[in-house]
Amino acid sequence: MRAALWRVLLAPLTTLRALRLQRLSRSPFDFDSAWQQARMHHAPDEVEYLFQRYVQETEARRPEP
């Protein structure tokens, strides 16, 4: 199941906040980043988990030498 669908089902308020952030943003803003930002503002105790996920995604995108 896709992450966006899990987010809609498990955290509908955060999803609505993310969609609102995405619409009000002046620059292009993807849903994943908007969702993470909305989650950080409304569940600050989860910031460590979001940061760890960000680091893992960044390392996965890095090309191998």
N, C-alpha and C positions, 0 to 999 in steps of 0.2 A: 504494500500500500504506500502511496506517495506521502511524503512528509507534510505537504500542504493539507491533504485530506485529514491526516491525524490531528493536525493543529486545529482545523475547523471543528472536528468532533470533540476533542478533549479540552480546548481552550477557546470557546467561541467569542468571548469578550476581548481577549487579546487579539484574535483574528480581526474583529471589527475595528479595534484601535489601529492595527497595522494597516488595514485598508484605508482608514482615514488619514493616517500619516502619509501613505503613498499618494493619495489624491491631493493633499495639501502641500506636498513637497514641490519646490520649484525645479529641482534637478531630477533626472531619472533615478528612480529608487526601486530596487527589486523587492518583491514580496518578502523574501527570506530576511533581508536586512531590516525591513520595516517591522517584521514580526519580532525579531530579536530586540530591536530598540524598544518596541512597545512592552515587551516582556521585562526588559531591564528597568523600565520606569515604574512598572506596577508590581514587580516581584523582585526587589533588589537582592533578596537572599539567594537567587538563582544566578547571579552574575558570574560566579566562579565556574559554573557548569557551562554557561554560554561561552565564556572565554576559552575554556578548555576545548570545546567543540570547534571554535573558530581556529584555534591553533592547529588542531588535527586536520581541518579542511585545507588550511594554508599549506601544511606540509604535504598533503596528498596532491595538491596542484603543482608543487615545485618539481621541475624536471630533474631527473636523476643525472648525475655527471657521467 
